[in-house]
């Protein structure tokens, strides 16, 4: 799917329709000292092995891509809900 680099859409901060730049959402680096990571690491120690099944084979052929819209006027970022597609291309 081809998406334009700028989209004219509603901004909640400006309370009006303004131009937004479009980027693809990317997950940030996971923190090793976060409570969930520490808890999971603790569960893996000792006998018993993995606490939940690891998914080996992928069921879906596509991923959900989330768009990040940044307002050119105020800089507010909003996320547009993920659309299931194989390839996303941002047209400059």
N, C-alpha and C positions, 0 to 999 in steps of 0.2 A: 504494500500500500504506500502511495506517495502522499506526503503531508507537506504543505507549504511552511516555510521558515517563520513567517509571521501570520498570525490569525487575529482578526478583529472580533473580540468577545468581551463578555461582561466581567468587570473587575469589582470585587466586593468592597475594596478600600476606597476606590475612586467613585463608586456608586454610579458608574456609567460604562458604556462600551468603549474600550480603548484597544490599541494594538498590543499584542502579546507575542513574544518570541517563543518558539517551540523547541524544546530539547527532549531527549529521551531520558527517562528516569534510570539511574544506576544506583545499585545498592552500595552503601558505604561499608567501610572496613569494620568487621565485627570486633568488639572489645573482649579480650580474653579474660578480663577481671569482672565482667558483668555477672550478676547473680545467676542467671540462667546457665552461662558457660561453666561457672564454678560448680553448680549443682550437678550438671550433666557429667562433668569430669569426675566428681565424687561418686556418682552412680556406677561409673565404669570400673572403679577399683574393686578388688576382691573377686570372689566367685560370682558367677551369674551372667557375666558378659554384657552384651548390649541390652538395654532396657526396653527398647521398642524396635519393631522390624525396620530394617533399612530397605528402601525401595530400590530394587535392582534394575528392573526394566521399566522404561518410560511408557506410560499409557497414551499420553497426548503427543501429537505430532507438531503442535504449535505452542508458543508461549504467549502470555498476556503482556503486552507492552503498555506502559503507562507514560503519558505525555506530561511534561512539566511546562506550564505556561507562565512566563514571567512578564509582568506588566511593564511596558516601556516608560510609563509616566511615573509610577510610584515604586516599582520594583517588587511588588507583592507576587509571590509564587503560589500557584494553585496547581493541583494535580487533576488531570482528566483521567477518569477511570479506564482501567486496562481493556484493550481490545485484543481479541485473539486473532493473531495473524503470524504468518511465517517470516515476513521481512518488512521492516519499516524503513522508508527512505525519506529524509527531510530534504525538500527541494529548496535550494538557495536562490 
